[in-house]
Amino acid sequence: MYDRIVTQRVEDALSDTPVVLVIGPRRAGKTTLVRQMGDAGRTYITLDDHTALAAATSDPVGFIRGLDLAIIDEIQRAPELMLAIKKTVDEDYRAGRFLLTGSANVLTLPKVADSLAGRIETIHMLPLARAEIDGTTPTFLDDLFSGKLGAVKNARVGDELVETVMLGGFPEAILRTSERRRQDWARAYLTSVLTRDLRDIADIEKLTELPKFVRLLAEHSGQLVNYSQFGAAIGVSHKTSQRYIALLEQIFLVTTLQPWFTNTLKRIVKTPKLHFLDSGLLASARGLTIDRLRADRSAFGPLLETFVFSEVLKLMAASDLRLTPYHFRDQQMREVDIVLERDDGMIAGIEIKASGTVKASDFGGLKTLAASCGESFAHGVVLYDGQERISFGDKLTAAPLSLLWK
């Protein structure tokens, strides 16, 4: 059993909000988390149960009537329940009445006519962060914005880092003892979410083409989105490709990272980047193994960037900091892999490097970002496959990747 870093956020939300929705990928641990809270007299219902699903869809109002302190698992399977929940909450606005989970972002579904605005708090829960696996309390985001990045003892480097990245964060995959068995799990998972979960939320014209589409996206994880190129690979239009990616975002397989820009910079790239949300799934979709990466590290960079981006998102979900992630690239190809903007306008940058050495030129994008931000620039870090923390000037540091979870 892992201690999840979003647990406190869920408990806080239940103390003052009528409806709390925990959303994230299937098998990320949402059910385990919410069932731990069932000891408070909460009724547990899963819509993966066909009888419960039939009752919910045939009479949503009757299904919700009489429920109090309820956990409803996989709410995306019956989004019509959301309006029934809204009605009963408006009649009885007590905190913590409904704890919901969703393996698709139900608040973006066209079937949901009302978003429960003002009545619901949504908490994102991704697969396990490395800190949760190791049982540590990470301080990376606070340290980054304060400019006080610490040293790391026994940082994971080389083959050990490759193995960590390949593992991903899904609890069931992690528990498997061999790489082959983890890959079998990942392939079965991808098949399941590309059929069952997508059918729950949309009609897909070319469902049989989706595995090919996902493999193509895997080859471009960490790169700028090109909807026309992606669509052409399976014979669909730019708009259909855009819709498919949006649907894959809804089931938390991929995400698009928007570009950061400011009016002081005129010549910048305003195209989003594509990222998978789990490095283990990405490795499986690309057919990568630990031995292949040991023999050829060229494919490790995109995999590592996905891993770090996902780790940052997990830390953000539990952080008291209010952060929005972006990427940055100008037309001279100076870029920053992850830009974090705090709600007060302060900016921090993260560059990811798969090498064991760092040069001054690796800070080109961070220096451009810092110059454009002025006093709003908090700190920039190059996370790399090494052991030492090294200063590269004012507000610029190279640090081991293990700092994310130490």
N, C-alpha and C positions, 0 to 999 in steps of 0.2 A: 504494500500500500504506500503510495507516494503522497506527501503533503503538497497540495497544490497552492501556488502563490496567489491565485484569485479567490481563495476561500473567504478571506476576510472581507473582500469587496462584496461578495454575495451576501454574507451575513449582515454587513452594514446596509445594503440595499433593502433586504427583507425587513429591517427595523423601521424603515420610514417610507417605503414605496409599496403600493398595493400589488403590482405585478412585476416580477423579476424574470427576465429571459436570459438564459445562458446559451449562447450560440457558438458553434464551432464545428469542425469536421466530425463525421461519424467515427466512433471508436477512439475519440481523443480523451475520454474519461469523464464526460459530462454526467452520465447516468450515475457513475460511482460517486461523484461529488454531491449531486443533489440527494441521492438516497441516504447519504450520511446525515442529511438534515431531516430525514423522515422520522427520527425519534421524537420530534416535537409534536407528534400527533397528526402529521400530514398524511393524507391519503395519496398513495402512489398509483398512477395510471400511465401505462405506456400505449401509445397509438401504434406500436409495432404489433400489438395484439389485435387480431382481426375482428374479434367481437367488440372490443372497445372502439376500434376505428369505425365499424359499421354504426354503432350507436351514436358516435360523435358526428358523423356526416349526415345521418338521417334526421337527427333532431338536436342541433347544436345548443339551442336554448334549454331544452329539457335535460341535456347531458350536463350542462354547467349548473343548472338549478340545484341548489342544495349542497353543492361542493363548497368547502371552506378549508383553508389551510391545505391546499391540494398541490401535488406535484404532477404535472402533465408532461410526459416525455415524448419527444419527436413531434412537436406541435405543427411542424410544416406539413404533416400528412393530413391534417384537417384544419387548414387556415381559417375556415369559416367559424371556428371556435373563438377567434379573437374578438369578433363583434359581440358574441354572447358574453365573453369575459368583460368587455367594455361596459355592457349593460348592467351586469351584476355589480361591478366595481363602482359605477356611478350611483347605484342604490346603497352601497355599503363600502365606504372609502376607508377601510382599515388597512394598515400596513401588513405586508407579508402574506396576503391571501392566496396568491398564485405564484408558484415557482415553476417556470416552463423551461424546457430545453428544445433546441432546434438544430438539426444537422444541415439545414438550409436557412438562409437569412429570410425568415418569414415576413419581416417587415418590408421587404422589397417585392413581394409576390403580388401580381396583379389581382389575385382573388381577394386580397385583404384591402377592403375599402377604407378602413380607418386605422390609423397607426397607433392608437392608444396614447397619443401624445399627452404628456403630463401625468400619465398614470403608470408608466412602465419605465424600468431601467434595464438597459441591455448591456450584458457583460460578455466580452469575447473570450473564448477559451480554446486555445490551440493545443496541439499535442504537447507532451512533456518538454519543458525547458531543461537544459543541461543542469541548471542549478537544482531543479526538482529531483532529477535522477541522482545527483550527488548529495542531496540533502544540505545544500548551502543556502545562505541568504545573500543574494547578489546586490551590489550597490553601484553597479556600473553606470547607470543613467544619472544618478545623483552626482557621482564622482566626475562624470564627463562634463556636466554643466557647471560644476564648481571648479573645474580645472585641477582636480586633485586625484588624478588617476594613480593608483597604488602599484606597487611591485607585485609580482606573482611568483610564488614558490612552486616548483615542480610543474611548470606549464606543460600542457600536452603539445608536442611538436612531432613533425615527421609522420611516420606510419601510425603513431598513436592518434594524432589529430585526424588523419584520413579515416581511421576506424570510427572515431567519434562522430564525424560528419556523416559517414555512410549509415550509421545506426538510425538516424532520424529520431522522432520523438513519440511514435505511437506505442503505448504500453504493451500491447500484445506482440508487436514485432520485437521489441526490446527483450521480452522474456524468452524468445526463441534462441536456442543455443548455437545455431550455426547460421552463416551468411546465406546459404542456400535456402534454409527454411524461412528466413526473414524475407527473402526475395519472393518465395512462394506466397507468403502472406500479402506482400505488397501487390503482387499481380492480381490476387483474388480480390483485394480491396478495391483496386482500380476498376476491375470488371463490375463489382457491385455498385459503386457510386455512379458509374457511367450508365448504368441501366436503371436500377431501382430508384436511386435518389433523384436522378434527373426526370424520371417519369412522374415523380410526385409533384414536380413544380412546372413542367413544361412539356409541350409536344415537340419532339425533335424529328425533323424530316429525314435526316440521315444518321439515325442512331448507330447503325453498323459502321459508319465512318468515324465515329468519335474516338475510338482507340488510336487510329492513325493520326487524327487531329491532335490528340494529347501528346503522342510521341513527337510530333512536329513542334508543338509548344515547348516540350522538354528540351529540345535541341536549341531553343532560343530563350531559355530561362536566363534572366539577367540582362537581356538585350532589349532594345527599343521595340515597341509593338508595331507590327506591319500587318494590318488586318487584310489587305488585299493579297499579300503573299500567302498568309495562312489560309485564307479562303480558297485560293486557286489550287492549293494542294489537295483539296477534297471536292473541288468542283462547285463551290458555293460563292456567293457574292461577298463583297466587302461588308455589307450590312449584316448578312447572315453570320459571317465569321465574327463580327463584333458581338452579335447576340450570343453566339456559342460561348465566347470567352466570358461574357457577363454571366451566363448560366453556370459556368465552371467556377466563377467567383462566388456565386450564391451558395454553392456546396463546398466552398472553402478548399478547393483543390489548387487554384491559382489566385493571384491578385495582381492588379495593375497599380504601379507606384507612380503617382503624378509628379511632374517636374516642378521644381522650385524655381521661381524667377522673381525679379524685382525690376522696377522701372529704370533703375540705374544701369542695368545690363540690357543692351539692345539686341545683341546677337547671341541668342541662346536657343537651345533645342527645347521645344514645348511638346514633345511626344512622351507618353508614359512608357515605363519599363514593365516588362512582364516578369513575375516571380512565381515559382511553385512555393507552397507554404510548408513543405516538409522535404528535407534533403534526402531522406530514405526513399520516399516515393519518387523523387526526381531521379535518383540513381537507378532505380528499377526501371522507370520509363525509358531511360537512356541506355539500359543494358550494361551499366557500369558495375564492376566488382572491385574489391580491394586490390586483388592481384593486377588487374588492368591499370588501376591508377598508380600502383607502385612502378609499373613498367613504363607508363606514360602519364606524367603529371599534367599534361596540357588540358585535360578535361576537368581537373580538380578546381580550377579557378571559379567557373560558373557554379559548381556544386557548393563550394565554400561560401560564395556570395549569398546563395539561397539560404544556407545554414545560418549565417550571421544575421541576415535580414529577418528570418523567422525568429531567431533568439531575441532580437531587439523588439519585435512585435509582442512576444510573450512577456518580456520585462515591462513593456509599456502598459499591458493590460492590468498589471498589478501595481503600477507605480502611482504615487500621488501627483507626480508631474503630469500636466496636461500637454501631451506632445502630439504633433502631426508629422508623419514621415513623408519625405519626398526624395527625389534624386535630382542631381544637377549635372548639366552638360552644356558647354558653350560650343560655338561653331569652330573653335580651334581645338575641339576634342578634349579640353580640360574638363574633368568630371569628378564628382564626388558620389560614391555609391549610395550613401544614405545621408540625407539631410534631415535633422530633427528640429522642428520649430516649436518652441514652448509658447504657451498661451499669452505670455507677455511680450512676444516677439523676439526673444533670444534664440540664437541659432547655434547648433553644434553639428559637426560633420564627421562622418565615419567613412574611411576608405579601407578596402579589404584587399589584402595581398597574400597570395598563396606561397610566396617565396620566404626563405629564412633570412633574407637580408633586406634592409630598407635604405634607399638613397634619398638625397634631398629632392631629386626630381619627382619622387613619388608624392610630394606634397603640393604639386602644381595646382591641382584642382582645389585643394583646401585653401591655398593662399589666394586664389581668385575669389573663392567664396568669402573668405575673411575680409578681403578688400572691399567687396560689394556690400558687406554687412556693417562695416565700421564697428562702432561701439556695441552693436547687437550680437557680435560674434563671441560666443562663450569659449569654445575650444574645438580643436580638430584633432582626430586621432587616426593613425594608420594601424589597423590591427593586422598582425603578420604572424607567420609560422616561426616564431622565435621565442627566446627566453627572457630577453632584457627589455626594460622600459627605458627609452632614450628620448631626451628632449631635442627637438629640431627647431628651437626658437620660441618666441613668445606665443603661447596658446597653441603650440603644435607638438604632438608627442607620437612616438611609435611605441606600441605596446603589444604584448602577447595576446593572442586570441582568447586564451583561457581567462582573461580578465572579465569576459562576459558572464562567467558563472562563479568566479572565485570570490 
